């Protein structure tokens, strides 16, 4: 009996969606004989605020988010944390540590969450089996580099409204490819955390969301977002 034997139908469905969209699914399938991504990984549960890995830690594994949200942060010399990324189920963490073997950032759970981890030694063995996993991992690395570069461009060239609109659209797209609604979802970050990620103040983020709501592009209720006019947000993200 697995630890999920008493979960509800909705929870089991969520798990299957998470596995289907998981960036490390190919590694998992290569290590098990079944048609599902239930084997080949260790499971790790984190409480809100618990650290998955810290800056400077030796890398021992790659991690895929199975449930919940996490953030990755740069730790500045003065101890301040700057959010570099936010991660929902199916996302992979730890790719940026492969080269040096040491984590350059820290990762923290935004809520109670669960990750699947694949030990690097196991990943290396799988990639040496001639099954194309080496190429697949290089593609994941390339996608993360491209994503980081796009984010840096946004921070340097986009206005506040463009950044917030692009953030909402990005989150909507990421939920959509996982089989969930692209128009109604929960923000995985607080207003302050969104500001840290987008290089904006808490007040600017709140004011911008209120502006979008006043134009009836979105509805906002706490962390719940309902996108009512996606085309307007796309136009806003493209030009100010």
N, C-alpha and C positions, 0 to 999 in steps of 0.2 A: 504494500500500500504506500502510495506517495504522499507527500505532505499536502497535496492539493485534493485528496480524495473526498473531502467534505465541502469543497467549494461549490458555489451555485452555478447554474447553467450559464448565467451572464458572465461570471468570473472565468469559467472555462473557455467561453467564447472569446473573451478578451485575451486570454493566454494564447489561443491559437492565432489570433490576429497579430499579436506581438511577435510570435515565432515566424509567421509568414512574412512579416516586414523586417525581420531582424537582419542587420548588416552582417552578422557572423553566422547566419543560418547555414551557409555552405560548409563552414568548418564543422558545424554540429552534425550535419547530414553525412559528412565524410567519415565521421567517427561512430556512427550508429547504423544498425541494420534496418531500422524501421523507417516508415515513410514520413514520420513527424520529427520535429526538432526538439524532442524531449530528452535526448541522451547526449553524452559527450561533454557536458558542462557541469561545473559546480554552481550551486545557487547561493547567493549571499543577500541577506536582508539588512537594510539600513534604516535607522530611525531618522526623523527630521533633524537636520543639522549634523548628522554623523558624516565623517570623512571617509571616502572610498580610498583615496590615496592623497599624499601630501607632496608638495614640491620638494624635490631632492630624493624622494623614495626610489629605491631600485625597482625597476619594472619587473614584475613576475607574471603578469597576465594581461590579456585584453578583456574588456568588459562590454557586455551588451545590456541595455536597459530592458528589463522584462515588464516592469510596472513602476509607475511613479515618475518623478522628475529629478534631475540632477543638474548642477551647474559646474562649469570649470572656471577657475579664477587664476589670474596672475597675482602673485604676491609681491607687492612693491617693497623697496628698501625700508620704507617707514612703517611697514606692516599692513598698509591698506590693501584691500582686495579689490581687483577690477575684474568684472565678469567678462570672460572671453567667449563663452558658449553656454547654451542651455540645451538639455537633452531630454527627449521623450522616449517612450518605448520603441524599441527597434534600433535606436542609435547606438553607436559604438564609441567607447572611450579608451584612451591609452595609445592611440596610433602615433601621437606626437612624441612618444618616448622610445619608439623602436630604434631610432638611429643611435642615440646616446646610451640607451638602456636605463635612463633615469627620467622620472617624470618632471617636466619643466613647469607644470602647473599643479594645482590641487583641485580635487573634485569633491563636492559636498552634496548630500541629499537635500532636496528642497522640501520633500515630504517623506512619509514612510514609503520606501520603495524597495524593489528587488532587482538585482542584476544577475546575469549569468556570466561566469568567468571561465576563460579557457587559458590554462597555464601555457606560457610561451614555449616550453619544451614540447608540449603536446602539439601546439600549432606548428612548430618547426618540423616535427615528424610528419604531420599531415601534408605540409607543403612539399616535402621531399618524396612523396609518393607518386609524383608525376600526374596529379589530378587537376592541374590548372589553378590550384589555390594560391600559388605564388603570384600569378598574374592578377587574380582577384584581389589579393591584399594590396598590390600596387595600385589597382584602380581605386580602392578605398582611400589610400593615402593621397592619390591625386585629387580625388573629389574633395577631401578635407582641405588640402592646400588651396584649391580653387575657391572654396567657400570662405576660407579665412581671408583670402585676397579681396574677394567681393565685399566682405564686411569692412575691411580697412579702407577701401575706396569710398564706401558709404559714409564712414566716420569723417573722412576728409573732405568730401564733396557735397554731401546731401544736407538739406535743411532738416530741421526738427520734424516737420510734418512728413517729409519724404521718408525719414528714418522710421518713424512710428508706423506709417502706412506699410512700408516694406516689411517691417517686423510682423505685423498682423497677417499680411499675405503669406509670408514664409511659414508662419505657424499653421495657418489654415491649410496650406499645401501639404505640410508634413503630416497633419492629421488625416487629410484626405487619402494620401497614398497608403495609409494604414487601415483604410476601410471605415473611417469615421467621418462625421460631418465636417465639411469645409467652411460652413457658415456659422456653426455654433460649437464653441469649445471653451475650455478653461485656460486662462493665462497661467503659465507655469511659474511666472515671476511676479514679485510685487512691483509696484510703481517705481520704488527706489532701485530695485534690481534691474528693471527694464532700463532705467536711466543709466546705470552703470554699464550695461551692455551696449547701449546706443550712444554713450558719451553725452548724456543730457542730464539735467537736474530732475529731481522728483517732481518739482512744480511744473516743469516744461512738459513732462510726460503726461501728467494729470490734465494740464490745460489742453494739450493736443488731443487726447482722447475725448475730452468734453467738447472740443471743436468738432470732431468727427461725428459725435452723437448729435450735436445741434444741427448738423447738416443732414441728419438721418441716414448717414452712411453706416453707422453701427449703433447697437444698443449696448450699454454697459451696466452691469449689475455686480459690483464687487470685482471678482476675477472672471466672471462669466461674460463672454463676448458673443454677440450675435451680429454677423456681418450682413447688412441689409443691401448694400450697394457695392459689390465687388469692383465693378467697372470704375466707380468714382475713386476708390482706393488705389486702383492700378494707375489711373491718371495722375493721382496725387503723388504716388511714388516715383513716377517717371519725370515729373516736372513740377516746379513750385510756382 
